[in-house]
């Protein structure tokens, strides 16, 4: 299966990005305990943890479609998404290390948005917008135009969920650099949603299956 082959390249990109995350200065940003460091249950920590997981799936999906199609347009988009989200994921994991906070929580995903019950985790979809295990398996097997359409549909939903989470951080997070990153995610992913809608139209398809 292709799903195993993405790990080496994807993991390398994530490790490099994580190393870069340690260089982000957070001095002067106020945490919810007044110490300059966010608390473990803060929106800042919750967003960093949840979005790191969300981004990881986007990276995997992007490597899978690059194995499934020779189309330059889709492969270029997938590469851009994989590199961008691997870098952002590394930054967020780096912040958690700098804050000396755990990368996992006993609370359900999105609890920091008061939405801990939004996704049941059924079939592997841990948060709104995330693909299920069944959908990931289908993408793993798809080839050519079928792979392109499935990827564009799944990534459109993935981005919609990501935009909602990022908007939540813009509203709730306290660390300025993290709020700026979240706002950048909103703007870039909304732009990519529009691009993917046009790419689907060119293939005689819509975002909804």
C-alpha positions, 0 to 999 in steps of 0.5 A: 500500500502507498500509505506506508511509503509517505512516512519517511518523506513526511516524517523528515519534513515534520522533524525539520519543521519541529526543530525550527519551531524551537526558534520562535520567540514568545517573550512578552506574550501573556499566558492564562496564569499570568506567567507568560506561559499558557496553561495546559488546558488553555486555548493556546495549548488546546489549539496547538495540540489539536491542530498538530493532529489535524495537520498531520492527516493533511500531510498524509493525504497529500503524500498519498495523492502525489503517489496516486496521480501524475497530474502536475496541478494536483501534485503541486497543490498537494506538495504545497499543503504538505510542506506548509502544514508540516512546517506549521505542525512543527512550530506548534509542537515546538511551542508545546515543548517550550511551554513544557506542556503535554502534547496529548490531553485527557480531554476530548479534542476541541474541548478548548472551543467548548466543542468536545462532543463535536466528533465522536472519533468514529472510524478515526475522524477525531475532529470535524473535517478530518477524513475517516479511516475508510476514506483514507483507505480509499484515497490510498487505493485510488488512481488518476482522476479518481484520486484527484477528485477524492483528494480535493473533496477530502481536503476541502472538508479538511480545510473547512474544519481547520478554518473553524478551529483556527478562527477559534484560536483567533478568538480565544488564544492569548499568545500573539504569535499563535493568534497570527499563525491561526489568522494566516491559516484562515486566510490561506486555507480559505483561498485553497478551498476556492482553488480546489472548487475550481479544480473540481469543476475542471474535472466535472465534479463538485466538493460534495460527493 
